[in-house]
Amino acid sequence: MGTLVFNVTTAAMMVLMFKGGLALLGEDTLRGRRVPWAAVALTGLALSGVALQLCWAGAMDTFDSDPAKSGWWRVVTSVFMQNGGLFGGAWNIATLAVIAALADWFWGAPLTLGLFLAGILLPEHIDGLVGAGGHHSTDPRNFAGSSGATYFLGATLASALLVRVIRTARGEARGKEALLAAGVPVLGLAMWFAQSNGHGLVSVYGFLLGALTCLLARGRRSRALST
């Protein structure tokens, strides 16, 4: 039962971020948008990682993030290995493709790649600063997989949606969007405290970085208009 609840709440978080991304962009505008090249590149790397695992039995041992092994590259390469079986790997790659596409269309390709990289590198360091140890557990299933960085990236869309709601006029539709966006960090914290679910914690980190990115982008735009 515990595993089922864990999986359901983790999936619910992804649904919230997906719906937030659609609300941010406008679902009716997706068909005519450009090819999201950042999403194509990230999904291609994830698929290449799976192909490597299928062709080489030593791929996981070489590229996972097992803390008992040395190798500076592991923190990055482990993201493109999948260790959740057929269903888990398919879920990770599908959600990466969708969230990265939404992020690419909103943030642009360079910033999307930068935020995804932040989702790989930052959580462990933030855990140490705030004393939230345990994000990287000793469970071998957590030594690989793209889900953490994907949830981090998806949460940046939720924070961007909330920032937009705060900046615009109030209304029933805006109220629903605010609840949708704010639900991401709220559910994330609940998942972390109730289940020690790392997906929830990295989503909170991504939400905060997304909000900061929006504020910095607005500041740069204001300075550009004043010159």
ChimeraX attribute file (.defattr): number of C-alpha atoms within 10 A of each C-alpha:
attribute: neighborCount
match mode: 1-to-1
recipient: residues
	/A:1	6
	/A:2	8
	/A:3	8
	/A:4	9
	/A:5	11
	/A:6	16
	/A:7	13
	/A:8	12
	/A:9	19
	/A:10	19
	/A:11	13
	/A:12	14
	/A:13	23
	/A:14	22
	/A:15	15
	/A:16	20
	/A:17	26
	/A:18	20
	/A:19	16
	/A:20	30
	/A:21	28
	/A:22	19
	/A:23	19
	/A:24	21
	/A:25	16
	/A:26	10
	/A:27	11
	/A:28	9
	/A:29	9
	/A:30	12
	/A:31	7
	/A:32	7
	/A:33	8
	/A:34	10
	/A:35	11
	/A:36	18
	/A:37	16
	/A:38	22
	/A:39	23
	/A:40	17
	/A:41	15
	/A:42	20
	/A:43	23
	/A:44	15
	/A:45	17
	/A:46	24
	/A:47	18
	/A:48	14
	/A:49	21
	/A:50	21
	/A:51	13
	/A:52	16
	/A:53	18
	/A:54	11
	/A:55	10
	/A:56	10
	/A:57	10
	/A:58	11
	/A:59	17
	/A:60	21
	/A:61	14
	/A:62	16
	/A:63	24
	/A:64	27
	/A:65	26
	/A:66	23
	/A:67	14
	/A:68	6
	/A:69	12
	/A:70	10
	/A:71	12
	/A:72	10
	/A:73	12
	/A:74	19
	/A:75	19
	/A:76	17
	/A:77	21
	/A:78	25
	/A:79	24
	/A:80	26
	/A:81	27
	/A:82	27
	/A:83	22
	/A:84	15
	/A:85	10
	/A:86	9
	/A:87	8
	/A:88	14
	/A:89	19
	/A:90	15
	/A:91	16
	/A:92	21
	/A:93	23
	/A:94	13
	/A:95	20
	/A:96	25
	/A:97	21
	/A:98	19
	/A:99	22
	/A:100	28
	/A:101	25
	/A:102	25
	/A:103	26
	/A:104	22
	/A:105	20
	/A:106	16
	/A:107	20
	/A:108	15
	/A:109	19
	/A:110	11
	/A:111	15
	/A:112	22
	/A:113	20
	/A:114	12
	/A:115	25
	/A:116	24
	/A:117	15
	/A:118	17
	/A:119	24
	/A:120	22
	/A:121	14
	/A:122	16
	/A:123	24
	/A:124	17
	/A:125	12
	/A:126	14
	/A:127	17
	/A:128	12
	/A:129	10
	/A:130	8
	/A:131	9
	/A:132	15
	/A:133	13
	/A:134	13
	/A:135	18
	/A:136	16
	/A:137	14
	/A:138	12
	/A:139	8
	/A:140	13
	/A:141	14
	/A:142	20
	/A:143	23
	/A:144	24
	/A:145	24
	/A:146	27
	/A:147	25
	/A:148	24
	/A:149	25
	/A:150	28
	/A:151	29
	/A:152	31
	/A:153	33
	/A:154	33
	/A:155	36
	/A:156	33
	/A:157	30
	/A:158	34
	/A:159	30
	/A:160	26
	/A:161	27
	/A:162	23
	/A:163	18
	/A:164	16
	/A:165	20
	/A:166	13
	/A:167	9
	/A:168	9
	/A:169	8
	/A:170	10
	/A:171	10
	/A:172	8
	/A:173	10
	/A:174	18
	/A:175	14
	/A:176	12
	/A:177	21
	/A:178	20
	/A:179	12
	/A:180	18
	/A:181	29
	/A:182	18
	/A:183	17
	/A:184	27
	/A:185	23
	/A:186	13
	/A:187	20
	/A:188	25
	/A:189	21
	/A:190	16
	/A:191	20
	/A:192	18
	/A:193	13
	/A:194	10
	/A:195	15
	/A:196	17
	/A:197	20
	/A:198	24
	/A:199	24
	/A:200	28
	/A:201	26
	/A:202	31
	/A:203	32
	/A:204	25
	/A:205	23
	/A:206	30
	/A:207	28
	/A:208	18
	/A:209	21
	/A:210	25
	/A:211	20
	/A:212	16
	/A:213	18
	/A:214	17
	/A:215	14
	/A:216	12
	/A:217	11
	/A:218	12
	/A:219	11
	/A:220	11
	/A:221	11
	/A:222	11
	/A:223	9
	/A:224	9
	/A:225	7
	/A:226	7
	/A:227	5
